[in-house]
Amino acid sequence: MEHLVEHMKVSYHSVHEPKCGVCGKHCRSFESLREHLIGPLPKVECARVFSVRGCSICLNIFDSNATVRYHRAACQYSRAAPMPRGGITGRVVALACKMVGGGSDGSMDLCARVCLIGEDEHIIFQTYVKPTLPVTNYRYEVTGIRPEYLRDAMPLKVAQRRIQEILCNGEPLWKLRPRSYGRAKILVGHGLDHDLERLGLEYPAFMIRDTAKYPPLMKTSKLSNSLKYLTQAYLGYDIHTGIQDPYEDSVAAMRLYIRMRSQAHPREQLSSLEAERAREDEPRRTPGTFSIRLLLLVPGLLN
């Protein structure tokens, strides 16, 4: 038994796996860590310490209860208010869409609204999109979209071209490579496979960071959590309480991405491949942050 315990202490764990701040246990996901600390059957000592010095949002342990209170004010986000349009700043953009229904039963998703934001949460591009097929269900209770909003909306082909221009940012799509993508943008979102399919867009997998597929944010059953749950659990506020806005979804995905990117990722645990890619990113990195390109090594935010 002692041999097994020692083995677990020194065995390789992904640098993306969260770790208990009390006992040092590595967990496959933040959901596993949450269950370890405050679940139905938590580890008693860890739960006791966490109840006094732990943050229920980021699940970190601090030196004192006073430190936790001070930290929580910065850790908990407030609901996003729409920001004015701005230029394209930073290397990352977030995308979200809202769908109306097509087909005889209204179950076919048709993109009717799209929003892209930058890292500063300013809107880069936002528009209603005119579907190429007849709309049979506007899903007003969720989307807030009425027929008149789409009557003179931007054609899908035009929206495709505008979004592609923003993502590629002057770089030819066919030239993008994992280690050489120039000015092209990292694309963040939740359920991006579906959004890009409905938009009729293609983008390299190594340029996509999907919060629905990032293992530390998935359920213990390895299924995706909803964006609503992730926002409430790891950002500390509620979304989708009424009509859903793609701006709000893109902000939530961007904030989750930035929070995960800023987690501590000990360099001594990196494999040789990871270390090589980390060295390539060194000029862009700042102390205490995790490089964007290193996220390519984990499925989800990485594929």
C-alpha contacts under 8 A as a table, 3 or more apart, distances in Angstrom:
res1	aa1	res2	aa2	distance
1	M	4	L	5.11
1	M	5	V	6.36
2	E	5	V	5.08
2	E	6	E	6.23
3	H	6	E	5.16
3	H	7	H	6.10
4	L	7	H	5.00
4	L	8	M	6.22
5	V	8	M	5.19
5	V	9	K	6.42
6	E	9	K	5.13
6	E	10	V	6.62
7	H	10	V	5.44
7	H	11	S	5.75
8	M	11	S	5.23
12	Y	269	Q	7.28
13	H	17	E	6.98
13	H	26	H	7.34
13	H	269	Q	7.50
14	S	17	E	5.53
14	S	269	Q	7.57
14	S	270	L	7.91
15	V	265	H	5.18
15	V	266	P	6.49
15	V	269	Q	6.42
15	V	270	L	6.92
16	H	216	P	7.00
16	H	265	H	6.60
16	H	298	V	7.92
17	E	26	H	6.35
17	E	27	C	5.86
17	E	28	R	5.46
17	E	29	S	6.25
17	E	30	F	7.99
17	E	216	P	6.31
18	P	26	H	6.06
18	P	27	C	5.61
18	P	28	R	7.01
18	P	29	S	6.43
18	P	30	F	6.24
18	P	33	L	7.01
18	P	216	P	7.27
19	K	24	G	5.72
19	K	25	K	5.48
19	K	26	H	4.45
19	K	27	C	5.90
19	K	33	L	7.19
20	C	23	C	5.86
20	C	24	G	4.81
20	C	25	K	5.23
20	C	26	H	6.58
20	C	27	C	7.67
20	C	33	L	6.69
20	C	37	L	7.99
20	C	60	N	7.78
21	G	24	G	5.69
21	G	60	N	6.33
21	G	61	I	5.48
22	V	46	C	5.72
22	V	49	V	7.37
22	V	61	I	7.29
23	C	46	C	6.89
27	C	30	F	7.11
27	C	32	S	5.74
27	C	33	L	5.65
28	R	32	S	6.41
28	R	33	L	7.90
28	R	215	P	7.43
28	R	216	P	6.27
28	R	220	T	7.79
29	S	32	S	5.21
29	S	33	L	6.49
29	S	215	P	6.26
29	S	216	P	3.76
29	S	217	L	6.02
29	S	218	M	6.54
29	S	219	K	7.30
29	S	220	T	6.87
30	F	33	L	4.88
30	F	34	R	5.97
30	F	216	P	5.45
30	F	217	L	6.05
30	F	218	M	7.79
31	E	34	R	4.95
31	E	35	E	6.23
31	E	216	P	7.68
31	E	217	L	7.19
31	E	218	M	7.23
31	E	219	K	6.01
31	E	220	T	6.24
32	S	35	E	5.15
32	S	36	H	6.15
32	S	219	K	7.95
32	S	220	T	6.12
33	L	36	H	4.90
33	L	37	L	6.23
33	L	59	L	7.84
34	R	37	L	5.19
34	R	38	I	5.70
34	R	39	G	6.26
34	R	59	L	7.21
35	E	38	I	5.39
35	E	39	G	3.75
35	E	40	P	6.98
35	E	41	L	7.28
35	E	42	P	6.13
36	H	39	G	6.04
36	H	41	L	7.39
36	H	42	P	4.70
36	H	43	K	5.91
36	H	46	C	7.85
36	H	47	A	7.74
37	L	42	P	5.23
37	L	43	K	6.46
37	L	46	C	6.01
37	L	47	A	4.86
37	L	50	F	6.77
38	I	41	L	7.71
38	I	42	P	5.63
38	I	47	A	6.04
39	G	42	P	5.24
42	P	46	C	7.56
42	P	47	A	6.15
43	K	46	C	5.46
43	K	47	A	5.94
44	V	47	A	5.19
44	V	48	R	6.18
45	E	48	R	5.11
45	E	49	V	6.36
46	C	49	V	5.29
46	C	50	F	5.99
47	A	50	F	5.01
47	A	51	S	6.00
48	R	51	S	5.34
48	R	52	V	6.88
49	V	52	V	5.47
49	V	53	R	6.03
49	V	54	G	7.19
50	F	53	R	5.16
50	F	54	G	4.21
50	F	55	C	7.57
50	F	61	I	6.48
51	S	54	G	5.94
52	V	64	S	7.60
52	V	65	N	5.93
53	R	61	I	5.61
53	R	62	F	5.33
53	R	63	D	6.63
53	R	64	S	5.48
53	R	65	N	5.00
53	R	67	T	7.94
53	R	68	V	6.14
54	G	59	L	6.25
54	G	60	N	5.73
54	G	61	I	4.49
54	G	62	F	6.21
54	G	65	N	7.92
54	G	68	V	6.63
55	C	58	C	5.89
55	C	59	L	5.03
55	C	60	N	5.62
55	C	61	I	6.63
55	C	62	F	8.00
55	C	68	V	6.31
55	C	72	R	6.85
56	S	59	L	5.21
56	S	60	N	7.88
57	I	75	C	7.24
57	I	76	Q	7.21
57	I	233	A	6.02
57	I	234	Y	4.92
57	I	235	L	6.52
57	I	236	G	6.32
58	C	75	C	7.32
58	C	234	Y	6.10
62	F	65	N	7.49
62	F	67	T	6.42
62	F	68	V	6.16
63	D	67	T	6.53
63	D	68	V	7.96
64	S	67	T	5.21
64	S	68	V	6.51
65	N	68	V	5.05
65	N	69	R	6.42
66	A	69	R	5.19
66	A	70	Y	6.34
67	T	70	Y	5.12
67	T	71	H	6.01
68	V	71	H	4.98
68	V	72	R	5.98
69	R	72	R	5.28
69	R	73	A	6.86
70	Y	73	A	5.83
70	Y	74	A	7.48
71	H	74	A	5.52
71	H	75	C	6.10
72	R	75	C	4.71
72	R	76	Q	5.81
73	A	76	Q	5.85
74	A	77	Y	7.32
75	C	235	L	7.30
75	C	236	G	7.99
76	Q	235	L	5.62
76	Q	236	G	5.00
76	Q	237	Y	7.40
77	Y	235	L	5.59
77	Y	236	G	5.93
77	Y	237	Y	6.47
78	S	236	G	7.48
78	S	237	Y	6.02
79	R	237	Y	6.22
79	R	238	D	7.13
79	R	239	I	7.52
80	A	248	E	6.32
80	A	251	V	7.06
82	P	122	H	7.84
82	P	247	Y	7.14
82	P	248	E	7.91
83	M	121	E	6.75
83	M	122	H	5.05
83	M	123	I	6.35
84	P	122	H	5.85
84	P	123	I	6.18
85	R	122	H	5.59
85	R	123	I	4.53
85	R	124	I	5.78
85	R	125	F	7.64
86	G	122	H	5.47
86	G	123	I	5.97
86	G	124	I	5.83
87	G	122	H	8.00
87	G	124	I	6.34
88	I	118	G	6.26
88	I	124	I	6.40
89	T	92	V	8.00
89	T	118	G	6.20
89	T	119	E	7.00
89	T	120	D	7.53
90	G	93	V	7.93
90	G	118	G	6.95
90	G	119	E	6.21
91	R	119	E	7.95
91	R	183	R	7.65
91	R	184	A	7.52
91	R	185	K	5.24
91	R	186	I	6.11
92	V	118	G	6.34
92	V	119	E	6.09
92	V	185	K	5.33
92	V	186	I	4.61
92	V	187	L	6.05
92	V	188	V	7.09
93	V	116	L	6.52
93	V	117	I	5.56
93	V	118	G	4.64
93	V	119	E	6.31
93	V	167	L	7.83
93	V	185	K	6.47
93	V	186	I	6.26
93	V	187	L	5.31
93	V	188	V	6.07
93	V	254	M	7.70
94	A	116	L	5.50
94	A	117	I	5.37
94	A	118	G	6.50
94	A	119	E	7.84
94	A	187	L	5.69
94	A	188	V	4.42
94	A	189	G	5.48
94	A	250	S	5.33
94	A	251	V	7.26
94	A	253	A	6.91
94	A	254	M	5.85
95	L	114	V	7.30
95	L	115	C	5.73
95	L	116	L	4.57
95	L	117	I	6.77
95	L	187	L	7.15
95	L	188	V	6.37
95	L	189	G	5.45
95	L	246	P	7.97
95	L	250	S	5.37
96	A	114	V	5.88
96	A	115	C	5.57
96	A	116	L	6.81
96	A	189	G	6.36
96	A	190	H	7.51
96	A	192	L	7.99
96	A	195	D	7.18
96	A	246	P	5.10
96	A	247	Y	7.02
96	A	249	D	6.05
96	A	250	S	5.17
97	C	111	C	6.51
97	C	112	A	7.46
97	C	113	R	5.54
97	C	114	V	4.38
97	C	115	C	6.48
97	C	195	D	6.29
97	C	246	P	5.53
98	K	111	C	5.99
98	K	112	A	6.00
98	K	113	R	5.16
98	K	114	V	6.52
98	K	143	T	6.48
98	K	244	Q	7.97
98	K	245	D	7.63
98	K	246	P	6.23
99	M	109	D	5.48
99	M	110	L	5.13
99	M	111	C	4.53
99	M	112	A	5.46
99	M	113	R	7.00
99	M	143	T	7.36
100	V	106	G	7.98
100	V	108	M	7.95
100	V	109	D	5.82
100	V	110	L	5.25
100	V	111	C	6.42
100	V	112	A	6.13
100	V	135	V	6.88
100	V	137	N	6.13
100	V	138	Y	4.91
100	V	139	R	5.95
100	V	143	T	7.49
101	G	106	G	4.32
101	G	107	S	5.35
101	G	108	M	5.17
101	G	109	D	5.07
101	G	110	L	5.87
101	G	135	V	5.82
101	G	136	T	5.79
101	G	137	N	4.62
101	G	138	Y	6.04
101	G	139	R	7.04
102	G	105	D	7.25
102	G	106	G	4.50
102	G	107	S	6.13
102	G	108	M	4.72
102	G	109	D	6.31
102	G	110	L	6.39
102	G	133	L	6.85
102	G	134	P	6.17
102	G	135	V	4.75
102	G	136	T	5.03
102	G	137	N	6.45
103	G	106	G	5.08
103	G	107	S	6.51
103	G	108	M	5.70
103	G	134	P	7.61
103	G	135	V	7.50
103	G	136	T	6.55
104	S	107	S	7.93
104	S	136	T	7.07
105	D	108	M	7.89
105	D	136	T	7.40
106	G	109	D	7.94
106	G	135	V	7.50
106	G	136	T	5.23
106	G	137	N	5.10
109	D	198	R	7.23
110	L	131	P	6.15
110	L	133	L	7.84
110	L	135	V	7.83
110	L	198	R	6.32
111	C	114	V	7.49
111	C	129	V	6.64
111	C	130	K	7.95
111	C	131	P	6.45
111	C	195	D	7.83
111	C	198	R	5.90
111	C	199	L	6.46
112	A	128	Y	5.56
112	A	129	V	4.52
112	A	130	K	6.10
112	A	131	P	6.29
112	A	150	L	7.42
113	R	126	Q	7.59
113	R	127	T	5.85
113	R	128	Y	4.29
113	R	129	V	5.34
113	R	246	P	7.40
114	V	125	F	7.93
114	V	126	Q	5.67
114	V	127	T	5.77
114	V	128	Y	6.55
114	V	129	V	7.27
114	V	246	P	6.41
115	C	123	I	7.31
115	C	124	I	7.73
115	C	125	F	5.72
115	C	126	Q	4.30
115	C	127	T	6.76
115	C	246	P	5.78
115	C	247	Y	5.77
115	C	250	S	7.24
116	L	123	I	6.09
116	L	124	I	5.48
116	L	125	F	5.12
116	L	126	Q	6.33
116	L	247	Y	7.47
116	L	250	S	6.99
117	I	120	D	7.73
117	I	121	E	5.46
117	I	122	H	5.50
117	I	123	I	4.47
117	I	124	I	5.07
117	I	125	F	6.99
117	I	247	Y	7.57
117	I	250	S	6.81
117	I	251	V	7.33
118	G	121	E	5.23
118	G	122	H	5.78
118	G	123	I	6.70
118	G	124	I	6.53
119	E	122	H	7.60
119	E	254	M	6.92
121	E	251	V	6.25
123	I	126	Q	6.93
123	I	247	Y	7.84
125	F	163	I	7.82
127	T	153	A	7.61
127	T	154	M	7.03
128	Y	149	Y	7.13
128	Y	150	L	6.46
128	Y	153	A	5.41
128	Y	154	M	6.27
129	V	150	L	6.63
129	V	153	A	5.31
129	V	154	M	4.96
129	V	155	P	5.87
129	V	156	L	5.80
129	V	159	A	7.06
130	K	150	L	5.42
130	K	151	R	7.23
130	K	152	D	7.52
130	K	153	A	5.11
130	K	154	M	5.71
130	K	155	P	5.02
130	K	156	L	5.94
131	P	134	P	7.09
131	P	135	V	7.47
131	P	155	P	7.21
131	P	156	L	6.34
132	T	155	P	7.92
132	T	156	L	7.02
135	V	138	Y	6.73
138	Y	143	T	7.43
138	Y	145	I	6.20
138	Y	146	R	6.59
138	Y	147	P	7.43
139	R	142	V	5.74
139	R	143	T	5.86
139	R	144	G	7.36
139	R	145	I	7.33
140	Y	143	T	5.03
140	Y	144	G	4.42
140	Y	145	I	5.38
140	Y	146	R	6.73
140	Y	243	I	7.90
141	E	144	G	5.98
141	E	242	G	7.72
141	E	243	I	6.20
142	V	242	G	6.91
142	V	243	I	4.76
142	V	244	Q	5.67
143	T	243	I	5.64
143	T	244	Q	5.58
143	T	245	D	7.24
144	G	243	I	5.69
144	G	244	Q	7.37
145	I	149	Y	6.49
146	R	149	Y	5.50
146	R	150	L	7.34
147	P	150	L	5.64
147	P	151	R	6.46
148	E	151	R	5.09
148	E	152	D	7.70
149	Y	152	D	7.09
149	Y	153	A	6.69
150	L	153	A	4.65
154	M	158	V	6.60
154	M	159	A	6.53
155	P	158	V	5.42
155	P	159	A	6.41
156	L	159	A	5.07
156	L	160	Q	6.08
156	L	199	L	7.30
157	K	160	Q	5.06
157	K	161	R	6.34
158	V	161	R	5.17
158	V	162	R	6.27
159	A	162	R	5.12
159	A	163	I	6.12
160	Q	163	I	5.32
160	Q	164	Q	6.07
160	Q	199	L	6.61
160	Q	200	G	7.19
160	Q	201	L	6.67
161	R	164	Q	5.14
161	R	165	E	6.14
162	R	165	E	5.19
162	R	166	I	6.38
163	I	166	I	5.12
163	I	167	L	6.21
164	Q	167	L	5.14
164	Q	168	C	5.99
164	Q	201	L	7.67
165	E	168	C	5.36
165	E	169	N	5.60
165	E	170	G	6.88
166	I	169	N	5.10
166	I	185	K	7.75
167	L	184	A	5.81
167	L	185	K	5.11
167	L	186	I	7.61
167	L	187	L	7.40
168	C	171	E	5.08
168	C	172	P	6.71
168	C	173	L	6.36
168	C	183	R	7.15
168	C	184	A	4.43
168	C	185	K	6.34
169	N	183	R	5.89
169	N	184	A	5.19
169	N	185	K	7.03
170	G	183	R	7.06
170	G	184	A	7.30
171	E	175	K	7.28
171	E	176	L	7.48
171	E	181	Y	7.69
171	E	182	G	6.87
171	E	183	R	6.44
171	E	184	A	6.05
172	P	175	K	5.45
172	P	176	L	7.04
173	L	176	L	5.67
173	L	203	Y	7.82
175	K	181	Y	7.49
176	L	180	S	6.27
176	L	181	Y	4.66
176	L	182	G	7.63
176	L	184	A	7.86
176	L	204	P	7.74
177	R	180	S	4.90
177	R	181	Y	5.44
178	P	181	Y	6.56
178	P	206	F	6.14
178	P	207	M	7.70
178	P	293	R	7.96
181	Y	184	A	5.77
185	K	207	M	7.31
186	I	207	M	4.99
186	I	208	I	6.01
186	I	209	R	7.25
187	L	207	M	6.11
187	L	208	I	4.85
187	L	209	R	6.03
188	V	192	L	7.85
188	V	208	I	6.08
188	V	209	R	4.78
188	V	210	D	5.83
188	V	211	T	7.59
188	V	253	A	6.65
188	V	254	M	6.38
188	V	257	Y	7.27
189	G	192	L	5.64
189	G	209	R	6.72
189	G	210	D	5.26
189	G	211	T	6.32
189	G	250	S	6.34
189	G	253	A	5.27
189	G	254	M	7.10
190	H	210	D	5.32
190	H	211	T	5.14
190	H	212	A	5.22
190	H	227	L	6.76
190	H	253	A	6.22
191	G	194	H	5.83
191	G	195	D	6.69
191	G	210	D	6.40
191	G	211	T	7.43
191	G	212	A	5.65
191	G	213	K	7.89
192	L	195	D	4.92
192	L	196	L	5.86
192	L	210	D	6.26
193	D	196	L	5.44
193	D	197	E	6.11
194	H	197	E	5.10
194	H	198	R	6.18
195	D	198	R	5.24
195	D	199	L	6.20
196	L	199	L	4.98
196	L	200	G	5.97
196	L	201	L	5.11
196	L	202	E	6.70
197	E	200	G	4.97
197	E	201	L	6.18
197	E	202	E	7.75
198	R	201	L	7.82
203	Y	207	M	7.19
203	Y	208	I	7.66
204	P	207	M	5.48
204	P	208	I	7.00
205	A	208	I	5.31
205	A	302	L	7.67
205	A	303	N	4.94
206	F	296	L	6.09
206	F	302	L	6.28
206	F	303	N	5.47
207	M	302	L	7.83
207	M	303	N	7.61
208	I	301	L	6.61
208	I	302	L	6.58
208	I	303	N	6.03
209	R	214	Y	7.86
209	R	257	Y	7.67
209	R	300	G	6.47
209	R	301	L	3.62
209	R	302	L	5.58
209	R	303	N	6.66
210	D	213	K	5.50
210	D	214	Y	6.43
210	D	300	G	5.45
210	D	301	L	4.58
210	D	302	L	7.49
210	D	303	N	7.52
211	T	214	Y	5.30
211	T	217	L	6.97
211	T	253	A	6.66
211	T	256	L	7.32
211	T	257	Y	6.97
211	T	300	G	6.64
211	T	301	L	5.90
212	A	217	L	7.34
212	A	218	M	6.99
212	A	224	S	5.24
212	A	225	N	6.52
212	A	226	S	7.44
212	A	227	L	7.66
212	A	300	G	6.81
213	K	217	L	7.62
213	K	218	M	6.91
213	K	224	S	6.47
213	K	299	P	6.69
213	K	300	G	3.54
213	K	301	L	6.20
214	Y	217	L	5.63
214	Y	218	M	6.54
214	Y	298	V	7.40
214	Y	299	P	6.10
214	Y	300	G	3.68
214	Y	301	L	4.75
214	Y	302	L	7.28
215	P	218	M	5.16
215	P	222	K	7.23
215	P	298	V	7.80
215	P	299	P	6.97
215	P	300	G	6.36
217	L	224	S	7.67
217	L	225	N	7.22
217	L	230	L	7.58
218	M	221	S	7.82
218	M	222	K	5.58
218	M	223	L	5.82
218	M	224	S	4.91
218	M	225	N	5.64
219	K	222	K	5.04
219	K	223	L	5.33
219	K	224	S	6.11
219	K	225	N	6.16
220	T	223	L	7.43
225	N	229	Y	6.55
225	N	230	L	6.63
226	S	229	Y	5.29
226	S	230	L	6.34
227	L	230	L	5.08
227	L	231	T	6.00
227	L	249	D	7.63
227	L	252	A	7.62
227	L	253	A	7.56
228	K	231	T	5.32
228	K	232	Q	6.32
228	K	238	D	6.87
228	K	239	I	5.78
228	K	240	H	6.61
229	Y	232	Q	5.19
229	Y	233	A	5.98
230	L	233	A	5.13
230	L	234	Y	5.66
230	L	235	L	7.34
230	L	256	L	7.98
231	T	234	Y	5.56
231	T	235	L	4.97
231	T	236	G	6.45
231	T	237	Y	6.28
231	T	238	D	6.55
231	T	239	I	7.21
231	T	252	A	6.27
231	T	256	L	7.52
232	Q	235	L	5.75
232	Q	236	G	4.78
232	Q	237	Y	4.83
232	Q	238	D	5.24
232	Q	239	I	7.63
233	A	236	G	5.79
233	A	237	Y	7.86
234	Y	256	L	7.46
235	L	255	R	7.67
235	L	256	L	7.27
238	D	241	T	7.07
239	I	244	Q	7.93
239	I	248	E	7.41
239	I	249	D	7.95
240	H	243	I	6.69
240	H	244	Q	5.40
241	T	244	Q	7.65
244	Q	248	E	7.61
245	D	248	E	5.36
245	D	249	D	6.64
246	P	249	D	4.97
246	P	250	S	6.10
247	Y	250	S	5.21
247	Y	251	V	6.19
248	E	251	V	5.20
248	E	252	A	6.23
249	D	252	A	5.14
249	D	253	A	6.25
250	S	253	A	5.15
250	S	254	M	6.10
251	V	254	M	5.07
251	V	255	R	6.09
252	A	255	R	5.18
252	A	256	L	6.19
253	A	256	L	5.16
253	A	257	Y	6.16
254	M	257	Y	5.09
254	M	258	I	6.17
255	R	258	I	5.14
255	R	259	R	6.05
256	L	259	R	5.08
256	L	260	M	6.14
257	Y	260	M	5.20
257	Y	261	R	5.99
258	I	261	R	4.97
258	I	262	S	6.13
259	R	262	S	5.26
259	R	263	Q	6.66
260	M	263	Q	5.38
261	R	289	T	6.64
261	R	290	F	5.31
261	R	291	S	7.25
261	R	292	I	7.21
262	S	288	G	7.08
262	S	289	T	4.79
262	S	290	F	5.76
263	Q	288	G	7.92
263	Q	289	T	6.81
263	Q	290	F	6.93
264	A	288	G	6.46
264	A	289	T	6.83
264	A	290	F	7.15
265	H	289	T	7.96
265	H	290	F	6.58
266	P	269	Q	5.79
266	P	270	L	7.41
267	R	270	L	5.41
267	R	275	A	7.55
270	L	273	L	7.81
270	L	274	E	5.47
270	L	275	A	5.68
271	S	274	E	5.11
271	S	275	A	6.02
272	S	275	A	5.00
272	S	276	E	6.13
273	L	276	E	5.13
273	L	277	R	6.38
274	E	277	R	5.22
274	E	278	A	6.00
274	E	294	L	6.93
274	E	297	L	7.43
275	A	278	A	4.91
275	A	279	R	6.19
276	E	279	R	5.27
276	E	280	E	6.54
277	R	280	E	5.06
277	R	281	D	6.45
277	R	293	R	7.64
277	R	294	L	6.56
278	A	281	D	5.11
278	A	282	E	6.23
278	A	291	S	7.29
278	A	293	R	7.98
278	A	294	L	6.35
279	R	282	E	5.02
280	E	283	P	7.57
281	D	284	R	5.60
281	D	285	R	6.37
281	D	291	S	6.63
281	D	293	R	7.12
282	E	285	R	5.21
284	R	291	S	7.53
285	R	289	T	6.92
285	R	290	F	7.33
285	R	291	S	5.82
286	T	289	T	5.90
290	F	294	L	7.28
291	S	294	L	5.48
291	S	295	L	7.15
292	I	295	L	5.69
292	I	296	L	7.85
293	R	296	L	5.60
294	L	297	L	5.98
295	L	298	V	5.94
295	L	301	L	6.52
295	L	302	L	5.17
296	L	299	P	7.41
296	L	301	L	7.29
296	L	302	L	4.05
296	L	303	N	6.67
297	L	302	L	5.99
298	V	301	L	6.86
298	V	302	L	4.99
298	V	303	N	7.36
299	P	302	L	4.74
299	P	303	N	5.11
300	G	303	N	5.18
